[in-house]
């Protein structure tokens, strides 16, 4: 059963925030599962979605009335555990991952598309 990661966004603001967690769910790493949604949450006036698609890309989507930001990173090399850190503020969003026994996070900055 997949962990309810949406609880991490409770009491957060859409203006600025950080969440950090570890994914150990077998479903996330299962090649037979085409897509896994870790959370889809409304935070203030924004919506956040984090999911793993069929290409084994972890994708963060942050949507407001004015713009959408999206960051994606390849998670296919990871098999048992993945540390995830997400940051956001008025200027940018970042998605960072780190595998088991890795000391440094691999970080990507979200691209913004204005509405």
C-alpha positions in Angstrom: 0.0 0.0 0.0 1.3 3.5 -0.9 2.0 5.9 1.9 -0.2 9.0 2.0 2.4 11.7 1.3 -0.2 14.5 1.0 -0.1 14.8 4.8 3.3 16.4 4.4 1.6 19.5 2.8 -0.9 20.0 5.7 -0.2 23.4 7.4 2.1 24.5 4.6 1.7 27.8 2.7 1.6 28.2 -1.1 4.1 31.1 -0.8 7.1 29.2 0.6 7.8 25.7 1.9 10.0 22.6 2.1 9.1 19.0 2.4 11.5 16.1 2.7 10.7 12.4 2.9 11.8 8.9 1.9 10.0 6.7 -0.5 10.2 3.0 0.3 6.9 1.9 -1.2 7.2 -1.2 -3.4 4.5 0.1 -5.8 6.7 3.1 -6.6 9.6 1.0 -7.8 7.4 -1.7 -9.5 7.9 -1.6 -13.3 4.4 -3.1 -13.8 2.8 -0.1 -12.3 2.5 2.5 -15.0 2.0 5.6 -12.9 2.1 6.3 -9.1 0.7 9.5 -7.6 2.5 10.4 -4.4 0.3 13.4 -3.7 -2.2 15.8 -5.3 -2.9 18.6 -2.8 -4.4 22.1 -2.7 -2.3 24.4 -0.6 -3.6 27.9 -0.3 -4.3 29.1 -3.8 -2.0 26.6 -5.5 -2.1 22.9 -6.4 0.8 20.5 -6.0 1.1 17.1 -7.7 4.0 14.7 -7.4 3.9 11.5 -9.4 6.1 8.9 -11.1 5.1 8.3 -14.7 5.5 5.3 -17.0 9.0 6.5 -18.1 10.2 6.4 -14.5 10.4 10.1 -14.2 9.5 11.8 -10.9 7.5 14.9 -11.8 6.6 17.8 -9.6 3.8 20.1 -10.8 3.0 23.4 -9.0 0.0 25.3 -10.5 -1.4 28.7 -9.6 -3.9 31.0 -11.5 -0.9 32.8 -13.1 1.6 30.1 -13.9 2.5 26.4 -13.8 6.0 25.1 -12.8 7.2 21.6 -13.6 10.3 19.7 -12.6 11.2 16.2 -13.6 14.0 13.8 -12.8 14.8 10.2 -13.9 14.3 7.8 -11.1 14.9 4.6 -13.1 18.3 3.8 -11.5 16.7 3.6 -8.0 15.2 0.4 -6.8 14.5 0.3 -3.0 14.6 3.7 -1.5 14.6 7.3 -2.6 15.0 10.5 -0.5 13.0 13.4 -1.9 13.2 17.1 -1.1 10.9 19.7 -2.6 11.3 23.4 -2.1 9.2 26.3 -3.4 8.8 30.0 -3.0 7.6 33.0 -5.1 10.6 32.7 -7.5 11.3 29.0 -8.0 10.5 25.3 -7.2 13.2 22.6 -6.9 12.9 18.8 -6.9 15.9 16.9 -5.3 16.5 13.2 -5.1 19.1 11.0 -3.4 19.4 7.2 -3.5 20.4 4.8 -0.7 24.1 5.4 0.2 24.3 8.6 -1.7 25.5 11.6 0.2 24.4 14.4 -2.2 21.1 15.3 -3.6 20.6 15.6 -7.4 18.5 18.8 -7.8 16.5 20.1 -10.7 14.8 23.5 -10.9 11.3 23.7 -12.2 10.5 25.4 -15.5 7.8 28.0 -15.4 5.1 28.5 -17.9 3.0 31.6 -17.5 -0.8 31.5 -18.1 
